[in-house]
Amino acid sequence: MKTMRYKGYTAEIHYSDEDGFFVGDVVGIDDIICFHGNTDEELRAAFEGVVDLYIEALAEPETPPQKHFAGRLLSRLRQALHL
């Protein structure tokens, strides 16, 4: 599986035998954002276009666009617990 990154968003790319082209899904957010293309150039343009559209559409202060999850949990420990 191939991945692409743009403006902090990550997409996973796979080939769809049923549709006959490559399909991408933006991962790590609750919203569903998909795109497709036949070549790397088409995929890149479609991915950047949907991310830009997503950011623009949700730019309202009440509904800011989500950023992908980093998958990290940060915690502070007392100094006595440091090694």
N, C-alpha and C positions, 0 to 999 in steps of 0.2 A: 504494500500500500504506500502510495506517495503522499507527501504532505506539502502544503504551501503555507507561507506566513505573509501577513500584510497588516500593518498598523496594529500589531498586537493580537491579531486574530489568526487562528490556525484552521486549515481545512484539510480533510482527508479525502483523497481522490481514489476512486476505483472504477473499473470498466464494467459497464452494464451490457451483458450479452443481449438482454431483452430489448434495450433501447438502441444499441449499436453505437454508443459514444461513451466518453468518460463523464462521470458524475462526481461532483464535489459537495461535501457537507461541512459547514463551519461547525467546529466542535468546541465544547467547553462553555457553552452558554445555553440558557433555557429556551431561547427562540430557535425556530427552525429556519435555516438559511441554506439553500441549495443552489447549485449552478451546474452547467454542463458545457462540453465542447469536444471537438474532434482532435485538436492539436494542443500542444503546450501553450502556444500563444493565445489560442481561444480560451483555454482554461484560465490563464493568468488574467486576461482582460475581463472575463466574466466574474472571477473571484474578486478582483479589485473593484469592479463595478457594483457588485452586490454589497460589499462591505461599505463602500462609500455611500450607497443608497441607504443602508441600514443606519449608519451614523447620522446621516442627514434627516432621515424620517423620525428618528427618536431623539433628536437634539433638543426637544422641549425640556425645560427644567423638571417637569413632573415625571417624565419617563426617560431618564438618561440611558444611552445604550450600555449594554452589559459588556464587561471585559471578560476575557477567558479566565478560567480558574487556574491559578498557579500550581495548585496541588501541594502547597506547602502550608504547614501549621507553625506559626511563630509563637514562642513562649519565653517568658523571662524566668530565670532561675535565680534563687538566692546565691550570693557569692560563695557561700560554704559548699554548694553543690557543684561548683565548677571544678574540673579536673586539671 
